[in-house]
């Protein structure tokens, strides 16, 4: 896997992912919305940790400044 995520993108994903998980854990959302936000939160956090977003490949995106 080649890194395709820059530091700003990584930070934004971590913050949004943690907020989604916080909303689920605290009970601010429920039902289907809680499941969707929980899954998205985990996906955002995992992709931020590994610095790779599979969706960027078909879209041709790369926010990483390294070459």
DATAWO-V126411 format. One record per helix or strand. SS is the DSSP state (h for helix, s for strand). FROM is the first residue (numbers start at 1). LEN is the number of residues. If there is no record, write none. Layout:
<<SS FROM LEN> <SS FROM LEN>>
//
This chain:
<<h 7 19> <h 32 19> <h 54 6>>
//
